Amino acid sequence: MINMNDIMETISMIDEENLDIRTITMGISLIDCADSDIDKSCEKLYNKIVRKAEKLVETGEYIERKYGIPIINKRVSVTPIAILAGASGGDPVKYAKTLDRAAKKVGVNFIGGYSALVQKGFSAGDMELIESIPRALSETDIVCSSVNIGSTKAGINMDAVKIMGQKVKEAAEMTKDKQCIGAAKLVVFCNAPEDNPFMAGAFHGISEPDCVINVGVSGPGVVRAALAKMPKDAPLNDVAETIKRIAFKITRMGQLVGTEASKMLGVSFGIIDLSLAPTPAVGDSVAYILEEIGLEQCGTHGTTAALAMLNDAVKKGGVMASHSVGGLSGAFIPVSEDAGMIAAAEAGTLSIEKLEAMTAVCSVGLDMIIIPGDTTAETISAIIADEAAIGMVNSKTTAVRLIPAIGLKEGDSLNFGGLLGRGPVMKLRKESSAVIINRGGRIPAPLQSLKN
Amino acid sequence: MKAVITVIGKDTTGILAAVSMVCAEKDCNVIDVTQSVLDGYFCMIMIIEVLEENHEIKEIETSIVEAVPKMVVHVMHEDIFNLMHRI
């Protein structure tokens, strides 16, 4: 028999604490769409996406109604387009426009995979695709792009880091009349996961099956509410235990939805990404969890320790709840998408240096950070290099999604609206990093022993 | 499949009757009911057997909301509770 308290707990999680399935993402391999003629290649790609994802949105909505669980986003991720561009040649923006058209046809809200993997060097198609990213993002609406520039096994491709600094800036400049949204759809990765369902960094890795369903769950509000009920002098191991229990429950819900969706769509079930993904809605914030653990404001001393514990406890609880966990799995700290982070950044408690330290212990990286519009491309590249170094040395995924706010300066505010939120323009160092960035070349892969 | 109905709100007469009436109209068999009134607040949890081919859960919820418009109503699939609260 189901316990009455359990029923009420689940209902208050969904109703008051913003528990939801953040995304159902269908990963589609486009390897079989490659053709030496770009127009034929685009046609095959369009047909395959429409055929595979035709019922994705409908199925998501059905599951939502059947179980009474909100499913916020339905999305598609595809094979890195650089591979197709390498086979076909031609202007890669054609692919971006085709992806945009296919995604709109099936009704998803984002499509990811306008990507290149260049951690060790550039092959055919990679450079053309990277060069075209700002244009592709400004001429499409829902295409997301990512570039992997480093990994623990390959080191960091500093030539790619240099170019990506320029591309981030160009992406913002080309969309300056649309809140610089281009840069918000572009992620630079180190150790990019191949099965991540979250945008903007989702792509369908080449080692993945033809078609899979990946599910991203979320629920920072639920974790915060559970911690709020604990006494302020409860030891941290008890706090970690509570987070584990909640993470377990949240992930079970994701597992249920993922299994059901894969069964209904006749597609294999990939992974659950058990991430705490905040939204700008009040209460749905990772920063508030950290504050509930015992910080006056997120960003003060002790934030890294609290986040390290939170991230680890989420993984431990979630792993037990699902037969296959993957993706990014952990706590996200996107500044503009998190009410608590926005408040901390506006108050000056949260600096970019602290955010960088936090990324060493959480699941992603410098995410949705608004920087002054006059920041040089070299400085953006240097921030990317710093972040990639953290990922490379610690064998973890790190990412950079910076938005240069064209025309705005430190202290101003940029508002995207919707899930992307808003945020203050953050302070950066003024001193130049041009020499190290212009050196180019590669940072060799780090030693995996003698760890100190 | 089984579904769980919860109804919460200010106590008035006829809430249980109105909800049960909707269940009967939708061919849903009531399996279990727990109900209490605390400080004038009504709280009911009802477990029903739904013939999936006939009615969707959302449709049942909409009908109950229409029958007791002042109450907070949820109708959810039983599996969610089983999975979330049991290992």
Boltz contact constraints between the chains, C-beta under 6 A:
constraints:
  - contact:
      token1: [A, 2]
      token2: [B, 81]
      max_distance: 6.0
  - contact:
      token1: [A, 4]
      token2: [B, 34]
      max_distance: 6.0
  - contact:
      token1: [A, 4]
      token2: [B, 45]
      max_distance: 6.0
  - contact:
      token1: [A, 6]
      token2: [B, 81]
      max_distance: 6.0
  - contact:
      token1: [A, 6]
      token2: [B, 85]
      max_distance: 6.0
  - contact:
      token1: [A, 7]
      token2: [B, 4]
      max_distance: 6.0
  - contact:
      token1: [A, 7]
      token2: [B, 45]
      max_distance: 6.0
  - contact:
      token1: [A, 7]
      token2: [B, 81]
      max_distance: 6.0
  - contact:
      token1: [A, 10]
      token2: [B, 81]
      max_distance: 6.0
  - contact:
      token1: [A, 10]
      token2: [B, 84]
      max_distance: 6.0
  - contact:
      token1: [A, 11]
      token2: [B, 6]
      max_distance: 6.0
  - contact:
      token1: [A, 11]
      token2: [B, 74]
      max_distance: 6.0
  - contact:
      token1: [A, 65]
      token2: [B, 56]
      max_distance: 6.0
  - contact:
      token1: [A, 65]
      token2: [B, 58]
      max_distance: 6.0
  - contact:
      token1: [A, 66]
      token2: [B, 57]
      max_distance: 6.0
  - contact:
      token1: [A, 66]
      token2: [B, 77]
      max_distance: 6.0
  - contact:
      token1: [A, 67]
      token2: [B, 77]
      max_distance: 6.0
  - contact:
      token1: [A, 67]
      token2: [B, 80]
      max_distance: 6.0
  - contact:
      token1: [A, 68]
      token2: [B, 76]
      max_distance: 6.0
  - contact:
      token1: [A, 249]
      token2: [B, 84]
      max_distance: 6.0
  - contact:
      token1: [A, 252]
      token2: [B, 83]
      max_distance: 6.0
  - contact:
      token1: [A, 252]
      token2: [B, 84]
      max_distance: 6.0
  - contact:
      token1: [A, 253]
      token2: [B, 84]
      max_distance: 6.0
  - contact:
      token1: [A, 256]
      token2: [B, 83]
      max_distance: 6.0
